[in-house]
């Protein structure tokens, strides 16, 4: 579930660009979200390894979002849309914070030491 502030800022970006937001199919992110979790759930019996795998899958999604925001920021900057850059940068920073929280959870639970290397 997306954080409401991120969604609100994206709505502002679309308004400032004079565009209507619309959903599109994204097989890459769909694959990260659905098939990874399903695959992991079916293959892992040890709960700590399962936790590590799920955190890793969640971080894969965060990494994808971070990369997309960085690209959008570069485009907005190139177009001179400073207000859009600020909004997207705030979202990027929140995605980075979410990724860091996931890393902290993994460290705190010690699950990364249990994951197969």
N, C-alpha and C positions, 0 to 999 in steps of 0.2 A: 504494500500500500504506500502510495506516494505521500510525502508530507504536504499538508495543505498550503504552507507558505511557498513551497517550490512551485506548486500548481498556479497559485495566485500571481507569482512573478512571471511565469510563462504566459499567462493570460495578458499581463501588462505588456510583455514583449510583442505579442501578436497585435494588440491594440495600437502600440506605437508604430508598428510596421504597416498598419492598415490591412491586416490579414485576419482571416478567420482560422482558428485552430481546427485541425482535423486529424483524425487518427489514420495511421498508415500501418500496413503490415511490416513487421521487422523480424524476419526469420532468425537473425542472429540473437536478438534479445529474447525472443520467444524460446529459442533453444536453450539459452542459458537458464531461463527461469523454469521451464517445465521439464524438459528431458533430463537435465542434470539432476534435479531433485528426485525425479522418479527413478532414474538409474541408480542413484546413490542409495535410495531407500530400499531398493530391491537387492542390492549387492552387499551391504554392510550389516554385520551382526553386532559387532562391538559398539556400544553406545558412545564411547569416547571417540572412536574413529568416525562414527556417524556424525557426531557433533562437529568434528574437524572438517569433514566433507561438506556438511551443510554450510558452515561458516565460509569455507572456500568457494562454494557455489554463490553465496550471497556476495562475497567480495568480487567475484567475476562480474556480476551485474553492476556493482558500484564502479569497477574499473572501466566497464563499457560506458557507463554514464559520464564518468570523469572525462574520458576521451572525447565523447560527443560534445560536452560543454566546452572543452578546450578548443575544439574545431569551430564551434559556433561563435565563441568569443573572438577568435582570430578573424572570422569573416565579418562580424559586426565591427570590429576595430578597423578593418580594411575599408569598410563602407562609411566610417566616420560616425557610427551610431553609438556615441558614448553612453547614452542612457541605457541602451540595450546591453552594452558591455558590462555596466555596473550590475544590472539585474542578473545577467547570466553568471557573472563572477560570484555573486552571492550564492547562487544555486550551486556552482562548482565547489565553493568552500564548504557548503553543507554536505555535499556528496563525499568530499574528502574527509570530513569529520565523521560521517557514517562509516566509511571504510576504516578509519582509525579506531572507532568504537568496536567494530568487528574484530580487528586485530587484538585489541585489549581484552575482549571477551575470550578469544582463543588463548591468549597468554595466561589470563587469570584462571581459566579452567584447565590449563595445561594440555589441551587437546592436540596441539600441533606436535608435541613429543610422541603422541600415540599413533599419529597417522603414518601409514606406510610411506617410505621415501622413495 
